[in-house]
Amino acid sequence: MYANAVVCDPHRVVVVGSAQLRAMPVSSPDIRAGKALIGAALCAEGVSEVNNIQMIDRGCERIEEKLQSLGARVERITG
């Protein structure tokens, strides 16, 4: 998403400066990272696509409905 970030180790990431996130397709490697990617996609300029959503579904059922109730413009695309 074009952020200027450095992964230090599995527990730390350093983001330098301010970055306007831009939409792009991303893939969820696990539950927590997937939820973070959804948050980043909601902040990004443009339309993002989060793949491998079944990882997020394992920890948060009907996440798109919960986000929509908060005013987010999200939709689940199947097929």
PDB file with one MODEL, atoms N, CA, C and O in Angstrom:
MODEL        1
ATOM      1  N   MET A   1       0.820  -1.183   0.000  1.00  0.00           N
ATOM      2  CA  MET A   1       0.000   0.000   0.000  1.00  0.00           C
ATOM      3  C   MET A   1       0.866   1.249   0.000  1.00  0.00           C
ATOM      4  O   MET A   1       0.397   2.355   0.271  1.00  0.00           O
ATOM      5  N   TYR A   2       2.144   1.044  -0.312  1.00  0.00           N
ATOM      6  CA  TYR A   2       3.096   2.131  -0.503  1.00  0.00           C
ATOM      7  C   TYR A   2       3.466   2.873   0.785  1.00  0.00           C
ATOM      8  O   TYR A   2       3.866   4.036   0.735  1.00  0.00           O
ATOM      9  N   ALA A   3       3.335   2.212   1.930  1.00  0.00           N
ATOM     10  CA  ALA A   3       3.791   2.814   3.181  1.00  0.00           C
ATOM     11  C   ALA A   3       5.300   2.616   3.281  1.00  0.00           C
ATOM     12  O   ALA A   3       5.831   1.634   2.762  1.00  0.00           O
ATOM     13  N   ASN A   4       5.988   3.531   3.935  1.00  0.00           N
ATOM     14  CA  ASN A   4       7.424   3.423   4.144  1.00  0.00           C
ATOM     15  C   ASN A   4       7.628   2.721   5.486  1.00  0.00           C
ATOM     16  O   ASN A   4       7.786   3.371   6.519  1.00  0.00           O
ATOM     17  N   ALA A   5       7.624   1.382   5.458  1.00  0.00           N
ATOM     18  CA  ALA A   5       7.681   0.596   6.687  1.00  0.00           C
ATOM     19  C   ALA A   5       8.842  -0.388   6.642  1.00  0.00           C
ATOM     20  O   ALA A   5       9.181  -0.923   5.586  1.00  0.00           O
ATOM     21  N   VAL A   6       9.448  -0.618   7.808  1.00  0.00           N
ATOM     22  CA  VAL A   6      10.543  -1.568   7.945  1.00  0.00           C
ATOM     23  C   VAL A   6      10.144  -2.593   8.999  1.00  0.00           C
ATOM     24  O   VAL A   6       9.835  -2.236  10.136  1.00  0.00           O
ATOM     25  N   VAL A   7      10.153  -3.878   8.616  1.00  0.00           N
ATOM     26  CA  VAL A   7       9.841  -4.947   9.560  1.00  0.00           C
ATOM     27  C   VAL A   7      11.130  -5.278  10.306  1.00  0.00           C
ATOM     28  O   VAL A   7      12.092  -5.781   9.725  1.00  0.00           O
ATOM     29  N   CYS A   8      11.128  -4.984  11.616  1.00  0.00           N
ATOM     30  CA  CYS A   8      12.318  -5.215  12.439  1.00  0.00           C
ATOM     31  C   CYS A   8      12.423  -6.677  12.869  1.00  0.00           C
ATOM     32  O   CYS A   8      13.493  -7.280  12.785  1.00  0.00           O
ATOM     33  N   ASP A   9      11.334  -7.227  13.316  1.00  0.00           N
ATOM     34  CA  ASP A   9      11.237  -8.625  13.727  1.00  0.00           C
ATOM     35  C   ASP A   9       9.741  -8.958  13.739  1.00  0.00           C
ATOM     36  O   ASP A   9       8.923  -8.095  13.422  1.00  0.00           O
ATOM     37  N   PRO A  10       9.367 -10.195  14.099  1.00  0.00           N
ATOM     38  CA  PRO A  10       7.942 -10.552  14.057  1.00  0.00           C
ATOM     39  C   PRO A  10       7.042  -9.719  14.967  1.00  0.00           C
ATOM     40  O   PRO A  10       5.819  -9.797  14.855  1.00  0.00           O
ATOM     41  N   HIS A  11       7.624  -8.925  15.865  1.00  0.00           N
ATOM     42  CA  HIS A  11       6.823  -8.177  16.826  1.00  0.00           C
ATOM     43  C   HIS A  11       6.892  -6.663  16.644  1.00  0.00           C
ATOM     44  O   HIS A  11       6.179  -5.930  17.330  1.00  0.00           O
ATOM     45  N   ARG A  12       7.754  -6.173  15.716  1.00  0.00           N
ATOM     46  CA  ARG A  12       7.933  -4.725  15.575  1.00  0.00           C
ATOM     47  C   ARG A  12       8.012  -4.320  14.110  1.00  0.00           C
ATOM     48  O   ARG A  12       8.670  -4.969  13.298  1.00  0.00           O
ATOM     49  N   VAL A  13       7.323  -3.230  13.799  1.00  0.00           N
ATOM     50  CA  VAL A  13       7.405  -2.599  12.481  1.00  0.00           C
ATOM     51  C   VAL A  13       7.575  -1.111  12.722  1.00  0.00           C
ATOM     52  O   VAL A  13       6.874  -0.530  13.550  1.00  0.00           O
ATOM     53  N   VAL A  14       8.504  -0.488  12.003  1.00  0.00           N
ATOM     54  CA  VAL A  14       8.728   0.945  12.113  1.00  0.00           C
ATOM     55  C   VAL A  14       8.225   1.599  10.828  1.00  0.00           C
ATOM     56  O   VAL A  14       8.640   1.223   9.732  1.00  0.00           O
ATOM     57  N   VAL A  15       7.329   2.579  10.964  1.00  0.00           N
ATOM     58  CA  VAL A  15       6.824   3.344   9.829  1.00  0.00           C
ATOM     59  C   VAL A  15       7.434   4.731   9.914  1.00  0.00           C
ATOM     60  O   VAL A  15       7.272   5.425  10.918  1.00  0.00           O
ATOM     61  N   VAL A  16       8.139   5.141   8.857  1.00  0.00           N
ATOM     62  CA  VAL A  16       8.872   6.407   8.850  1.00  0.00           C
ATOM     63  C   VAL A  16       8.088   7.450   8.058  1.00  0.00           C
ATOM     64  O   VAL A  16       7.638   7.185   6.943  1.00  0.00           O
ATOM     65  N   GLY A  17       7.928   8.636   8.642  1.00  0.00           N
ATOM     66  CA  GLY A  17       7.267   9.738   7.956  1.00  0.00           C
ATOM     67  C   GLY A  17       5.775   9.510   7.813  1.00  0.00           C
ATOM     68  O   GLY A  17       5.231   8.513   8.286  1.00  0.00           O
ATOM     69  N   SER A  18       5.130  10.452   7.154  1.00  0.00           N
ATOM     70  CA  SER A  18       3.698  10.283   6.908  1.00  0.00           C
ATOM     71  C   SER A  18       3.528   9.723   5.505  1.00  0.00           C
ATOM     72  O   SER A  18       4.207  10.140   4.567  1.00  0.00           O
ATOM     73  N   ALA A  19       2.633   8.798   5.380  1.00  0.00           N
ATOM     74  CA  ALA A  19       2.402   8.170   4.084  1.00  0.00           C
ATOM     75  C   ALA A  19       0.908   8.104   3.828  1.00  0.00           C
ATOM     76  O   ALA A  19       0.140   7.658   4.680  1.00  0.00           O
ATOM     77  N   GLN A  20       0.505   8.546   2.663  1.00  0.00           N
ATOM     78  CA  GLN A  20      -0.875   8.371   2.241  1.00  0.00           C
ATOM     79  C   GLN A  20      -0.955   6.975   1.634  1.00  0.00           C
ATOM     80  O   GLN A  20      -0.346   6.703   0.599  1.00  0.00           O
ATOM     81  N   LEU A  21      -1.707   6.101   2.283  1.00  0.00           N
ATOM     82  CA  LEU A  21      -1.847   4.750   1.767  1.00  0.00           C
ATOM     83  C   LEU A  21      -2.650   4.776   0.476  1.00  0.00           C
ATOM     84  O   LEU A  21      -3.592   5.554   0.329  1.00  0.00           O
ATOM     85  N   ARG A  22      -2.265   3.917  -0.451  1.00  0.00           N
ATOM     86  CA  ARG A  22      -2.969   3.810  -1.725  1.00  0.00           C
ATOM     87  C   ARG A  22      -3.504   2.397  -1.885  1.00  0.00           C
ATOM     88  O   ARG A  22      -2.892   1.425  -1.444  1.00  0.00           O
ATOM     89  N   ALA A  23      -4.647   2.311  -2.518  1.00  0.00           N
ATOM     90  CA  ALA A  23      -5.316   1.028  -2.695  1.00  0.00           C
ATOM     91  C   ALA A  23      -4.481   0.064  -3.522  1.00  0.00           C
ATOM     92  O   ALA A  23      -3.775   0.461  -4.449  1.00  0.00           O
ATOM     93  N   MET A  24      -4.578  -1.196  -3.170  1.00  0.00           N
ATOM     94  CA  MET A  24      -3.948  -2.260  -3.936  1.00  0.00           C
ATOM     95  C   MET A  24      -4.477  -3.593  -3.430  1.00  0.00           C
ATOM     96  O   MET A  24      -4.998  -3.653  -2.316  1.00  0.00           O
ATOM     97  N   PRO A  25      -4.362  -4.662  -4.206  1.00  0.00           N
ATOM     98  CA  PRO A  25      -4.781  -5.974  -3.714  1.00  0.00           C
ATOM     99  C   PRO A  25      -3.786  -6.465  -2.659  1.00  0.00           C
ATOM    100  O   PRO A  25      -2.573  -6.368  -2.846  1.00  0.00           O
ATOM    101  N   VAL A  26      -4.311  -6.988  -1.556  1.00  0.00           N
ATOM    102  CA  VAL A  26      -3.476  -7.542  -0.495  1.00  0.00           C
ATOM    103  C   VAL A  26      -4.032  -8.905  -0.113  1.00  0.00           C
ATOM    104  O   VAL A  26      -5.178  -9.219  -0.434  1.00  0.00           O
ATOM    105  N   SER A  27      -3.236  -9.716   0.568  1.00  0.00           N
ATOM    106  CA  SER A  27      -3.660 -11.043   0.980  1.00  0.00           C
ATOM    107  C   SER A  27      -3.420 -11.214   2.470  1.00  0.00           C
ATOM    108  O   SER A  27      -2.351 -10.883   2.982  1.00  0.00           O
ATOM    109  N   SER A  28      -4.419 -11.730   3.154  1.00  0.00           N
ATOM    110  CA  SER A  28      -4.358 -11.897   4.603  1.00  0.00           C
ATOM    111  C   SER A  28      -3.580 -13.165   4.975  1.00  0.00           C
ATOM    112  O   SER A  28      -4.024 -14.272   4.669  1.00  0.00           O
ATOM    113  N   PRO A  29      -2.419 -13.013   5.635  1.00  0.00           N
ATOM    114  CA  PRO A  29      -1.658 -14.206   6.022  1.00  0.00           C
ATOM    115  C   PRO A  29      -2.198 -14.887   7.280  1.00  0.00           C
ATOM    116  O   PRO A  29      -2.028 -16.094   7.457  1.00  0.00           O
ATOM    117  N   ASP A  30      -2.851 -14.110   8.158  1.00  0.00           N
ATOM    118  CA  ASP A  30      -3.427 -14.674   9.379  1.00  0.00           C
ATOM    119  C   ASP A  30      -4.518 -13.729   9.895  1.00  0.00           C
ATOM    120  O   ASP A  30      -4.798 -12.704   9.274  1.00  0.00           O
ATOM    121  N   ILE A  31      -5.123 -14.073  11.016  1.00  0.00           N
ATOM    122  CA  ILE A  31      -6.261 -13.313  11.531  1.00  0.00           C
ATOM    123  C   ILE A  31      -5.881 -11.875  11.863  1.00  0.00           C
ATOM    124  O   ILE A  31      -6.512 -10.941  11.368  1.00  0.00           O
ATOM    125  N   ARG A  32      -4.860 -11.683  12.693  1.00  0.00           N
ATOM    126  CA  ARG A  32      -4.500 -10.328  13.138  1.00  0.00           C
ATOM    127  C   ARG A  32      -3.972  -9.460  12.013  1.00  0.00           C
ATOM    128  O   ARG A  32      -4.355  -8.297  11.890  1.00  0.00           O
ATOM    129  N   ALA A  33      -3.107 -10.009  11.201  1.00  0.00           N
ATOM    130  CA  ALA A  33      -2.573  -9.239  10.076  1.00  0.00           C
ATOM    131  C   ALA A  33      -3.686  -8.902   9.085  1.00  0.00           C
ATOM    132  O   ALA A  33      -3.689  -7.819   8.499  1.00  0.00           O
ATOM    133  N   GLY A  34      -4.619  -9.816   8.900  1.00  0.00           N
ATOM    134  CA  GLY A  34      -5.742  -9.572   8.008  1.00  0.00           C
ATOM    135  C   GLY A  34      -6.612  -8.431   8.489  1.00  0.00           C
ATOM    136  O   GLY A  34      -7.048  -7.602   7.691  1.00  0.00           O
ATOM    137  N   LYS A  35      -6.870  -8.380   9.786  1.00  0.00           N
ATOM    138  CA  LYS A  35      -7.660  -7.280  10.334  1.00  0.00           C
ATOM    139  C   LYS A  35      -6.904  -5.955  10.187  1.00  0.00           C
ATOM    140  O   LYS A  35      -7.518  -4.921   9.923  1.00  0.00           O
ATOM    141  N   ALA A  36      -5.599  -5.979  10.354  1.00  0.00           N
ATOM    142  CA  ALA A  36      -4.790  -4.774  10.156  1.00  0.00           C
ATOM    143  C   ALA A  36      -4.835  -4.337   8.691  1.00  0.00           C
ATOM    144  O   ALA A  36      -4.888  -3.140   8.408  1.00  0.00           O
ATOM    145  N   LEU A  37      -4.815  -5.285   7.765  1.00  0.00           N
ATOM    146  CA  LEU A  37      -4.898  -4.948   6.346  1.00  0.00           C
ATOM    147  C   LEU A  37      -6.256  -4.343   6.005  1.00  0.00           C
ATOM    148  O   LEU A  37      -6.336  -3.435   5.177  1.00  0.00           O
ATOM    149  N   ILE A  38      -7.318  -4.831   6.628  1.00  0.00           N
ATOM    150  CA  ILE A  38      -8.637  -4.236   6.412  1.00  0.00           C
ATOM    151  C   ILE A  38      -8.641  -2.798   6.918  1.00  0.00           C
ATOM    152  O   ILE A  38      -9.169  -1.906   6.253  1.00  0.00           O
ATOM    153  N   GLY A  39      -8.058  -2.568   8.087  1.00  0.00           N
ATOM    154  CA  GLY A  39      -7.967  -1.208   8.621  1.00  0.00           C
ATOM    155  C   GLY A  39      -7.186  -0.301   7.694  1.00  0.00           C
ATOM    156  O   GLY A  39      -7.579   0.842   7.463  1.00  0.00           O
ATOM    157  N   ALA A  40      -6.079  -0.802   7.158  1.00  0.00           N
ATOM    158  CA  ALA A  40      -5.278  -0.009   6.222  1.00  0.00           C
ATOM    159  C   ALA A  40      -6.056   0.257   4.937  1.00  0.00           C
ATOM    160  O   ALA A  40      -5.994   1.356   4.386  1.00  0.00           O
ATOM    161  N   ALA A  41      -6.784  -0.743   4.464  1.00  0.00           N
ATOM    162  CA  ALA A  41      -7.579  -0.576   3.243  1.00  0.00           C
ATOM    163  C   ALA A  41      -8.673   0.467   3.437  1.00  0.00           C
ATOM    164  O   ALA A  41      -8.992   1.215   2.513  1.00  0.00           O
ATOM    165  N   LEU A  42      -9.245   0.516   4.630  1.00  0.00           N
ATOM    166  CA  LEU A  42     -10.272   1.518   4.910  1.00  0.00           C
ATOM    167  C   LEU A  42      -9.686   2.927   4.919  1.00  0.00           C
ATOM    168  O   LEU A  42     -10.389   3.889   4.610  1.00  0.00           O
ATOM    169  N   CYS A  43      -8.420   3.057   5.265  1.00  0.00           N
ATOM    170  CA  CYS A  43      -7.748   4.364   5.304  1.00  0.00           C
ATOM    171  C   CYS A  43      -7.162   4.760   3.955  1.00  0.00           C
ATOM    172  O   CYS A  43      -6.900   5.937   3.709  1.00  0.00           O
ATOM    173  N   ALA A  44      -6.957   3.780   3.084  1.00  0.00           N
ATOM    174  CA  ALA A  44      -6.274   4.024   1.811  1.00  0.00           C
ATOM    175  C   ALA A  44      -7.154   4.799   0.838  1.00  0.00           C
ATOM    176  O   ALA A  44      -8.382   4.757   0.897  1.00  0.00           O
ATOM    177  N   GLU A  45      -6.481   5.499  -0.049  1.00  0.00           N
ATOM    178  CA  GLU A  45      -7.157   6.225  -1.117  1.00  0.00           C
ATOM    179  C   GLU A  45      -7.446   5.240  -2.246  1.00  0.00           C
ATOM    180  O   GLU A  45      -6.521   4.622  -2.773  1.00  0.00           O
ATOM    181  N   GLY A  46      -8.702   5.086  -2.623  1.00  0.00           N
ATOM    182  CA  GLY A  46      -9.084   4.165  -3.692  1.00  0.00           C
ATOM    183  C   GLY A  46      -9.751   2.914  -3.146  1.00  0.00           C
ATOM    184  O   GLY A  46     -10.128   2.850  -1.976  1.00  0.00           O
ATOM    185  N   VAL A  47      -9.888   1.924  -4.013  1.00  0.00           N
ATOM    186  CA  VAL A  47     -10.578   0.672  -3.666  1.00  0.00           C
ATOM    187  C   VAL A  47      -9.544  -0.437  -3.528  1.00  0.00           C
ATOM    188  O   VAL A  47      -8.800  -0.722  -4.466  1.00  0.00           O
ATOM    189  N   SER A  48      -9.502  -1.059  -2.356  1.00  0.00           N
ATOM    190  CA  SER A  48      -8.584  -2.165  -2.104  1.00  0.00           C
ATOM    191  C   SER A  48      -9.346  -3.482  -2.117  1.00  0.00           C
ATOM    192  O   SER A  48     -10.556  -3.517  -1.891  1.00  0.00           O
ATOM    193  N   GLU A  49      -8.630  -4.550  -2.382  1.00  0.00           N
ATOM    194  CA  GLU A  49      -9.189  -5.893  -2.347  1.00  0.00           C
ATOM    195  C   GLU A  49      -8.366  -6.722  -1.372  1.00  0.00           C
ATOM    196  O   GLU A  49      -7.150  -6.837  -1.523  1.00  0.00           O
ATOM    197  N   VAL A  50      -9.030  -7.303  -0.368  1.00  0.00           N
ATOM    198  CA  VAL A  50      -8.346  -8.150   0.615  1.00  0.00           C
ATOM    199  C   VAL A  50      -8.679  -9.603   0.291  1.00  0.00           C
ATOM    200  O   VAL A  50      -9.832 -10.023   0.389  1.00  0.00           O
ATOM    201  N   ASN A  51      -7.667 -10.357  -0.092  1.00  0.00           N
ATOM    202  CA  ASN A  51      -7.841 -11.768  -0.429  1.00  0.00           C
ATOM    203  C   ASN A  51      -7.526 -12.652   0.775  1.00  0.00           C
ATOM    204  O   ASN A  51      -7.012 -12.182   1.791  1.00  0.00           O
ATOM    205  N   ASN A  52      -7.839 -13.926   0.645  1.00  0.00           N
ATOM    206  CA  ASN A  52      -7.619 -14.915   1.706  1.00  0.00           C
ATOM    207  C   ASN A  52      -8.410 -14.533   2.968  1.00  0.00           C
ATOM    208  O   ASN A  52      -7.934 -14.704   4.091  1.00  0.00           O
ATOM    209  N   ILE A  53      -9.616 -14.018   2.759  1.00  0.00           N
ATOM    210  CA  ILE A  53     -10.452 -13.512   3.836  1.00  0.00           C
ATOM    211  C   ILE A  53     -10.878 -14.613   4.805  1.00  0.00           C
ATOM    212  O   ILE A  53     -11.263 -14.321   5.937  1.00  0.00           O
ATOM    213  N   GLN A  54     -10.813 -15.865   4.378  1.00  0.00           N
ATOM    214  CA  GLN A  54     -11.199 -16.963   5.276  1.00  0.00           C
ATOM    215  C   GLN A  54     -10.326 -17.005   6.530  1.00  0.00           C
ATOM    216  O   GLN A  54     -10.748 -17.517   7.566  1.00  0.00           O
ATOM    217  N   MET A  55      -9.122 -16.470   6.435  1.00  0.00           N
ATOM    218  CA  MET A  55      -8.275 -16.382   7.629  1.00  0.00           C
ATOM    219  C   MET A  55      -8.908 -15.442   8.657  1.00  0.00           C
ATOM    220  O   MET A  55      -8.894 -15.729   9.854  1.00  0.00           O
ATOM    221  N   ILE A  56      -9.456 -14.331   8.195  1.00  0.00           N
ATOM    222  CA  ILE A  56     -10.104 -13.370   9.083  1.00  0.00           C
ATOM    223  C   ILE A  56     -11.411 -13.941   9.615  1.00  0.00           C
ATOM    224  O   ILE A  56     -11.761 -13.724  10.775  1.00  0.00           O
ATOM    225  N   ASP A  57     -12.132 -14.671   8.767  1.00  0.00           N
ATOM    226  CA  ASP A  57     -13.400 -15.282   9.177  1.00  0.00           C
ATOM    227  C   ASP A  57     -13.233 -16.233  10.359  1.00  0.00           C
ATOM    228  O   ASP A  57     -14.162 -16.416  11.146  1.00  0.00           O
ATOM    229  N   ARG A  58     -12.072 -16.828  10.482  1.00  0.00           N
ATOM    230  CA  ARG A  58     -11.828 -17.751  11.599  1.00  0.00           C
ATOM    231  C   ARG A  58     -11.909 -17.049  12.942  1.00  0.00           C
ATOM    232  O   ARG A  58     -12.265 -17.670  13.944  1.00  0.00           O
ATOM    233  N   GLY A  59     -11.583 -15.761  12.977  1.00  0.00           N
ATOM    234  CA  GLY A  59     -11.551 -15.049  14.247  1.00  0.00           C
ATOM    235  C   GLY A  59     -12.613 -13.973  14.389  1.00  0.00           C
ATOM    236  O   GLY A  59     -12.818 -13.452  15.485  1.00  0.00           O
ATOM    237  N   CYS A  60     -13.289 -13.631  13.303  1.00  0.00           N
ATOM    238  CA  CYS A  60     -14.268 -12.548  13.356  1.00  0.00           C
ATOM    239  C   CYS A  60     -15.372 -12.833  12.346  1.00  0.00           C
ATOM    240  O   CYS A  60     -15.220 -12.567  11.154  1.00  0.00           O
ATOM    241  N   GLU A  61     -16.463 -13.367  12.824  1.00  0.00           N
ATOM    242  CA  GLU A  61     -17.551 -13.742  11.929  1.00  0.00           C
ATOM    243  C   GLU A  61     -18.335 -12.514  11.466  1.00  0.00           C
ATOM    244  O   GLU A  61     -18.605 -11.604  12.250  1.00  0.00           O
ATOM    245  N   ARG A  62     -18.695 -12.503  10.185  1.00  0.00           N
ATOM    246  CA  ARG A  62     -19.477 -11.433   9.544  1.00  0.00           C
ATOM    247  C   ARG A  62     -18.837 -10.047   9.727  1.00  0.00           C
ATOM    248  O   ARG A  62     -19.524  -9.077  10.046  1.00  0.00           O
ATOM    249  N   ILE A  63     -17.537  -9.971   9.523  1.00  0.00           N
ATOM    250  CA  ILE A  63     -16.819  -8.710   9.739  1.00  0.00           C
ATOM    251  C   ILE A  63     -17.326  -7.609   8.820  1.00  0.00           C
ATOM    252  O   ILE A  63     -17.363  -6.444   9.218  1.00  0.00           O
ATOM    253  N   GLU A  64     -17.723  -7.959   7.583  1.00  0.00           N
ATOM    254  CA  GLU A  64     -18.195  -6.919   6.668  1.00  0.00           C
ATOM    255  C   GLU A  64     -19.482  -6.269   7.180  1.00  0.00           C
ATOM    256  O   GLU A  64     -19.673  -5.065   7.007  1.00  0.00           O
ATOM    257  N   GLU A  65     -20.364  -7.047   7.805  1.00  0.00           N
ATOM    258  CA  GLU A  65     -21.606  -6.490   8.367  1.00  0.00           C
ATOM    259  C   GLU A  65     -21.293  -5.553   9.538  1.00  0.00           C
ATOM    260  O   GLU A  65     -21.924  -4.505   9.680  1.00  0.00           O
ATOM    261  N   LYS A  66     -20.341  -5.921  10.356  1.00  0.00           N
ATOM    262  CA  LYS A  66     -19.968  -5.085  11.499  1.00  0.00           C
ATOM    263  C   LYS A  66     -19.358  -3.765  11.019  1.00  0.00           C
ATOM    264  O   LYS A  66     -19.665  -2.705  11.565  1.00  0.00           O
ATOM    265  N   LEU A  67     -18.499  -3.826  10.002  1.00  0.00           N
ATOM    266  CA  LEU A  67     -17.891  -2.611   9.468  1.00  0.00           C
ATOM    267  C   LEU A  67     -18.931  -1.734   8.775  1.00  0.00           C
ATOM    268  O   LEU A  67     -18.889  -0.510   8.893  1.00  0.00           O
ATOM    269  N   GLN A  68     -19.855  -2.353   8.060  1.00  0.00           N
ATOM    270  CA  GLN A  68     -20.920  -1.585   7.406  1.00  0.00           C
ATOM    271  C   GLN A  68     -21.778  -0.855   8.430  1.00  0.00           C
ATOM    272  O   GLN A  68     -22.210   0.272   8.188  1.00  0.00           O
ATOM    273  N   SER A  69     -22.029  -1.492   9.579  1.00  0.00           N
ATOM    274  CA  SER A  69     -22.842  -0.843  10.614  1.00  0.00           C
ATOM    275  C   SER A  69     -22.144   0.388  11.187  1.00  0.00           C
ATOM    276  O   SER A  69     -22.788   1.257  11.776  1.00  0.00           O
ATOM    277  N   LEU A  70     -20.814   0.459  11.010  1.00  0.00           N
ATOM    278  CA  LEU A  70     -20.043   1.621  11.457  1.00  0.00           C
ATOM    279  C   LEU A  70     -19.897   2.670  10.354  1.00  0.00           C
ATOM    280  O   LEU A  70     -19.309   3.730  10.571  1.00  0.00           O
ATOM    281  N   GLY A  71     -20.433   2.370   9.179  1.00  0.00           N
ATOM    282  CA  GLY A  71     -20.379   3.338   8.086  1.00  0.00           C
ATOM    283  C   GLY A  71     -19.343   3.029   7.026  1.00  0.00           C
ATOM    284  O   GLY A  71     -19.182   3.812   6.090  1.00  0.00           O
ATOM    285  N   ALA A  72     -18.635   1.919   7.138  1.00  0.00           N
ATOM    286  CA  ALA A  72     -17.618   1.567   6.140  1.00  0.00           C
ATOM    287  C   ALA A  72     -18.282   1.081   4.858  1.00  0.00           C
ATOM    288  O   ALA A  72     -19.315   0.413   4.886  1.00  0.00           O
ATOM    289  N   ARG A  73     -17.667   1.431   3.744  1.00  0.00           N
ATOM    290  CA  ARG A  73     -18.153   0.925   2.450  1.00  0.00           C
ATOM    291  C   ARG A  73     -17.334  -0.302   2.092  1.00  0.00           C
ATOM    292  O   ARG A  73     -16.278  -0.203   1.467  1.00  0.00           O
ATOM    293  N   VAL A  74     -17.838  -1.461   2.499  1.00  0.00           N
ATOM    294  CA  VAL A  74     -17.176  -2.731   2.237  1.00  0.00           C
ATOM    295  C   VAL A  74     -18.189  -3.716   1.681  1.00  0.00           C
ATOM    296  O   VAL A  74     -19.385  -3.612   1.954  1.00  0.00           O
ATOM    297  N   GLU A  75     -17.711  -4.663   0.909  1.00  0.00           N
ATOM    298  CA  GLU A  75     -18.568  -5.740   0.443  1.00  0.00           C
ATOM    299  C   GLU A  75     -17.743  -6.992   0.261  1.00  0.00           C
ATOM    300  O   GLU A  75     -16.560  -6.939  -0.075  1.00  0.00           O
ATOM    301  N   ARG A  76     -18.395  -8.125   0.490  1.00  0.00           N
ATOM    302  CA  ARG A  76     -17.744  -9.426   0.290  1.00  0.00           C
ATOM    303  C   ARG A  76     -18.106  -9.900  -1.105  1.00  0.00           C
ATOM    304  O   ARG A  76     -19.280  -9.961  -1.469  1.00  0.00           O
ATOM    305  N   ILE A  77     -17.096 -10.232  -1.872  1.00  0.00           N
ATOM    306  CA  ILE A  77     -17.310 -10.719  -3.233  1.00  0.00           C
ATOM    307  C   ILE A  77     -16.954 -12.207  -3.245  1.00  0.00           C
ATOM    308  O   ILE A  77     -15.832 -12.584  -2.907  1.00  0.00           O
ATOM    309  N   THR A  78     -17.893 -13.030  -3.626  1.00  0.00           N
ATOM    310  CA  THR A  78     -17.645 -14.475  -3.666  1.00  0.00           C
ATOM    311  C   THR A  78     -17.580 -14.930  -5.120  1.00  0.00           C
ATOM    312  O   THR A  78     -18.116 -14.298  -6.030  1.00  0.00           O
ATOM    313  N   GLY A  79     -16.898 -16.051  -5.289  1.00  0.00           N
ATOM    314  CA  GLY A  79     -16.874 -16.642  -6.614  1.00  0.00           C
ATOM    315  C   GLY A  79     -15.599 -16.460  -7.260  1.00  0.00           C
ATOM    316  O   GLY A  79     -15.412 -16.903  -8.393  1.00  0.00           O
TER     317      GLY A  79
ENDMDL
END
